[in-house]
Amino acid sequence: MPLDVDLKTKLLLLAPGFAIIIFITIGPFVFNYYMMFFRWKLYDPIYRHPVFVGLNNFITLFTEYSLFWDAYVKTFIFTLIAVPIEFVLGMLLALSLNRKIPGDRILRGILLIPLAMAPVAAGSIWRVIFNPMNGFANYFLHLIGLPPQPWNTSRSQAMLTLVVVDVWQWTPFVGIVLLSALASLPREPMEAAMIDGASPRQIFWHVTLPLLRNILLLLLILRIIECFKTFDYIYTLTYGGPGSATTLITYRIYLDGFRRWEVGFAAAEAVLTAIIVSFIVVAFYRLMRR
C-alpha cells in the first residue's frame, strides 16, 4: 500500500533538490540580469566595485562596440555553413541506415562516438590533426601529392576548420534523430504513392519530407542554439584567431568577461545574445510552420 505522506514532509524532501536548482540555475540567471545594469571592471580603480549605469552598457554595444557585431556576423556565417551540411549528411546517413545492410548495428554504434566525446576533447584532438607542422591532415595531403595547408593558423581557413569539427561531431546526432523519425513514419502514404506510380525521389520530396517537418524544425532550432553557444572548439582549436577570424559571439563574451574583466558589460552582451537568439528561433519556427 502507498505511504500516506503529508504535504509538509513532501516539501521537506523536495527542499534539497529545489535548493540545488536555485543555486545552480536561477541564481546565476538572476545575477546576470542584475549585473547588466552596472559597470564593473575588476582591474579598474574607478569601477572595481559595481557602479549603476542603467542602460549605458547596451548603448555602448549599439553605438561604439563594433567587435560585438563583428562576432555576430562570424557566428551567422558559421551557422549558415555548418547547419545545412549537417542536415544533408545527416539525412543521407539516416536514409542509408534505414534499410537492412550488413553491419548496420556496428555503424550505428560508431556514430555515437562523436556524440559521446566531450567538445573540449574533440577540439584538442582536431588541434593535433590540423597542426600545420606535423599534423595528420597535412601528412595525408603529402601522401596524395598536395601542398600542406595552414588550417587553423590561416584567417581564410580557420573558420572552415571550425566547421569541419562541428560537422564531425553533430552530423551523427542529426542522422540518429532522423533515423528514428524515419523508422516511426507510417508506411501507408508511401505505399499509396508507389501504387500511383511515384518515383523514389518524388516520394522523398512530397511524402517523406512533409512527414518529417516537425522533427526537422526541432533539429533546426536545436542546432541554431548550439551554434550560437559554440565555445569549446574555439578555445581549444583556434583561440578566436588568427586575429579575430574565429571569434564567435560566445568567445567574445568570454574575452570581455574573463580577459578584459568587464563583468557588467559581458552580462549585457549575454542578455542581448539570448534575446537575439530567441527572436531567430521564433522566426524559424513560424517560417517552418508555414
FENVEN-V616400 format. One record per residue. RES is the residue in one letter. SS is DSSP state (~ for helix, > for strand, _ for the rest). BURIAL is 1 if it has 24 or more other C-alpha atoms within 12 Angstrom, else 0. Layout:
BEGIN
RES&SS&BURIAL  RES&SS&BURIAL
END
This chain:
BEGIN
M&_&0  P&_&0  L&_&0  D&_&0  V&_&0  D&_&0  L&~&0  K&~&0  T&~&0  K&~&0  L&~&0  L&~&0  L&~&0  L&~&0  A&~&0  P&~&0  G&~&0  F&~&0  A&~&0  I&~&0  I&~&0  I&~&0  F&~&0  I&~&0  T&~&0  I&~&0  G&~&0  P&~&0  F&~&0  V&~&0  F&~&0  N&~&1  Y&~&1  Y&~&1  M&~&1  M&_&1  F&_&1  F&>&1  R&>&1  W&_&1  K&>&1  L&_&0  Y&_&0  D&_&0  P&_&0  I&_&0  Y&_&0  R&_&0  H&_&0  P&_&1  V&>&1  F&>&0  V&_&0  G&_&0  L&_&0  N&~&0  N&~&1  F&~&1  I&~&0  T&~&0  L&~&1  F&~&0  T&~&0  E&_&0  Y&_&0  S&~&0  L&~&1  F&~&1  W&~&1  D&~&0  A&~&1  Y&~&1  V&~&0  K&~&1  T&~&1  F&~&1  I&~&1  F&~&1  T&~&1  L&~&0  I&~&1  A&~&1  V&~&1  P&~&1  I&~&1  E&~&1  F&~&1  V&~&0  L&~&1  G&~&1  M&~&1  L&~&0  L&~&1  A&~&1  L&~&1  S&~&0  L&~&1  N&_&1  R&_&0  K&_&0  I&_&0  P&_&0  G&_&0  D&~&0  R&~&0  I&~&0  L&~&0  R&~&1  G&~&0  I&~&0  L&~&1  L&~&0  I&~&0  P&~&1  L&~&1  A&~&0  M&_&0  A&_&0  P&~&1  V&~&0  A&~&0  A&~&1  G&~&1  S&~&0  I&~&0  W&~&1  R&~&1  V&~&0  I&~&1  F&_&1  N&_&1  P&_&1  M&_&0  N&_&0  G&_&0  F&~&0  A&~&1  N&~&0  Y&~&0  F&~&0  L&~&0  H&~&0  L&~&0  I&_&0  G&_&0  L&_&0  P&_&0  P&_&0  Q&_&1  P&_&1  W&~&1  N&~&1  T&~&1  S&_&0  R&_&0  S&_&0  Q&_&0  A&~&1  M&~&1  L&~&1  T&~&1  L&~&1  V&~&1  V&~&1  V&~&1  D&~&1  V&~&1  W&~&1  Q&~&1  W&~&1  T&~&1  P&~&1  F&~&1  V&~&1  G&~&1  I&~&1  V&~&1  L&~&1  L&~&1  S&~&0  A&~&1  L&~&1  A&~&0  S&~&0  L&_&0  P&_&0  R&_&0  E&~&0  P&~&0  M&~&1  E&~&0  A&~&0  A&~&0  M&~&0  I&~&0  D&_&0  G&_&0  A&_&0  S&_&0  P&~&0  R&~&0  Q&~&0  I&~&1  F&~&0  W&~&0  H&~&0  V&~&1  T&~&1  L&~&0  P&~&0  L&~&1  L&_&1  R&~&1  N&~&0  I&~&1  L&~&1  L&~&1  L&~&0  L&~&1  L&~&1  I&~&1  L&~&1  R&~&1  I&~&1  I&~&1  E&~&1  C&~&1  F&~&1  K&_&1  T&_&1  F&_&1  D&~&1  Y&~&1  I&~&1  Y&~&1  T&~&1  L&~&1  T&~&1  Y&_&1  G&_&1  G&_&1  P&_&0  G&_&0  S&_&1  A&_&1  T&_&1  T&_&1  L&_&1  I&~&1  T&~&1  Y&~&1  R&~&1  I&~&1  Y&~&1  L&~&1  D&~&1  G&~&1  F&~&0  R&_&0  R&_&0  W&_&0  E&>&1  V&~&1  G&~&1  F&~&1  A&~&1  A&~&1  A&~&1  E&~&1  A&~&1  V&~&1  L&~&1  T&~&1  A&~&0  I&~&0  I&~&0  V&~&1  S&~&0  F&~&0  I&~&0  V&~&1  V&~&0  A&~&0  F&~&0  Y&~&0  R&~&0  L&~&0  M&~&0  R&~&0  R&_&0
END
